[in-house]
Amino acid sequence: MTDRHAQGMATRRRVLGDAHVDRAEAAKTDFDAPFQDLITEAAWGHVWSRDTISARERSMLTIALLAGLGNDHELAMHVRATAHTGATPDDVLEALLHVAIYAGVPRANHAIRIAKETFAEMEAER
């Protein structure tokens, strides 16, 4: 395991939570292991581990990008991660308002629905 991989796994656990990462690791197969290593090292070990902006800001950027691109499954996962990044529901709404202007109202509308459902699920789990 490389230092970048170890850093990425630590950051991934801090942002997404142990339960999510444990499920993803348990589901990993020989087929997708290279992809899992790539995202652990590149996304989590390099980008998410940088200290130039806060986890809250990085969370809001990620949510806006995922919503703007229509990556719904990843969007719900990152809305759920706000429990660990410090981004609030108000922060998420602000990011999605930007999506409405810069990526389109239909994308933002759909993302707001996903965020509302995800926040409701998170509240019910408490």
Contacts in CASP RR format, 6 or more apart in sequence:
PFRMAT RR
TARGET T0000
AUTHOR 0000-0000-0000
METHOD contacts of the structure
MODEL  1
MTDRHAQGMATRRRVLGDAHVDRAEAAKTDFDAPFQDLITEAAWGHVWSR
DTISARERSMLTIALLAGLGNDHELAMHVRATAHTGATPDDVLEALLHVA
IYAGVPRANHAIRIAKETFAEMEAER
2 41 0 8 1.000
4 41 0 8 1.000
4 45 0 8 1.000
4 46 0 8 1.000
5 37 0 8 1.000
5 40 0 8 1.000
5 41 0 8 1.000
5 45 0 8 1.000
7 44 0 8 1.000
7 45 0 8 1.000
7 49 0 8 1.000
8 40 0 8 1.000
8 41 0 8 1.000
8 44 0 8 1.000
8 45 0 8 1.000
8 46 0 8 1.000
8 48 0 8 1.000
8 49 0 8 1.000
9 21 0 8 1.000
9 40 0 8 1.000
9 44 0 8 1.000
11 44 0 8 1.000
11 45 0 8 1.000
11 48 0 8 1.000
11 49 0 8 1.000
12 21 0 8 1.000
12 40 0 8 1.000
12 44 0 8 1.000
12 45 0 8 1.000
12 48 0 8 1.000
13 21 0 8 1.000
14 55 0 8 1.000
14 84 0 8 1.000
15 44 0 8 1.000
15 48 0 8 1.000
15 55 0 8 1.000
15 59 0 8 1.000
15 81 0 8 1.000
15 84 0 8 1.000
15 85 0 8 1.000
16 77 0 8 1.000
16 80 0 8 1.000
16 81 0 8 1.000
16 84 0 8 1.000
17 81 0 8 1.000
17 84 0 8 1.000
20 77 0 8 1.000
20 80 0 8 1.000
24 36 0 8 1.000
25 36 0 8 1.000
28 36 0 8 1.000
47 58 0 8 1.000
48 55 0 8 1.000
48 58 0 8 1.000
53 61 0 8 1.000
55 84 0 8 1.000
55 85 0 8 1.000
55 86 0 8 1.000
56 85 0 8 1.000
56 86 0 8 1.000
56 87 0 8 1.000
56 91 0 8 1.000
58 85 0 8 1.000
59 78 0 8 1.000
59 81 0 8 1.000
59 82 0 8 1.000
59 85 0 8 1.000
59 86 0 8 1.000
59 87 0 8 1.000
59 91 0 8 1.000
60 87 0 8 1.000
60 91 0 8 1.000
60 92 0 8 1.000
60 94 0 8 1.000
60 95 0 8 1.000
61 95 0 8 1.000
62 78 0 8 1.000
63 75 0 8 1.000
63 78 0 8 1.000
63 79 0 8 1.000
63 82 0 8 1.000
63 87 0 8 1.000
63 92 0 8 1.000
63 95 0 8 1.000
63 96 0 8 1.000
63 111 0 8 1.000
63 115 0 8 1.000
64 95 0 8 1.000
64 96 0 8 1.000
64 98 0 8 1.000
64 99 0 8 1.000
66 72 0 8 1.000
66 74 0 8 1.000
66 75 0 8 1.000
66 78 0 8 1.000
66 111 0 8 1.000
67 75 0 8 1.000
67 95 0 8 1.000
67 96 0 8 1.000
67 99 0 8 1.000
67 103 0 8 1.000
67 107 0 8 1.000
67 108 0 8 1.000
67 110 0 8 1.000
67 111 0 8 1.000
68 99 0 8 1.000
68 103 0 8 1.000
68 104 0 8 1.000
68 107 0 8 1.000
68 108 0 8 1.000
68 111 0 8 1.000
69 103 0 8 1.000
70 107 0 8 1.000
70 110 0 8 1.000
70 111 0 8 1.000
72 110 0 8 1.000
72 111 0 8 1.000
72 114 0 8 1.000
75 111 0 8 1.000
75 114 0 8 1.000
75 115 0 8 1.000
76 114 0 8 1.000
76 117 0 8 1.000
76 118 0 8 1.000
79 92 0 8 1.000
79 114 0 8 1.000
79 115 0 8 1.000
79 118 0 8 1.000
79 119 0 8 1.000
80 118 0 8 1.000
80 121 0 8 1.000
80 122 0 8 1.000
82 88 0 8 1.000
82 89 0 8 1.000
82 91 0 8 1.000
82 92 0 8 1.000
83 122 0 8 1.000
89 115 0 8 1.000
89 119 0 8 1.000
92 115 0 8 1.000
92 119 0 8 1.000
93 112 0 8 1.000
93 115 0 8 1.000
96 108 0 8 1.000
96 111 0 8 1.000
96 112 0 8 1.000
96 115 0 8 1.000
97 108 0 8 1.000
99 107 0 8 1.000
99 108 0 8 1.000
99 111 0 8 1.000
100 107 0 8 1.000
100 108 0 8 1.000
100 109 0 8 1.000
END
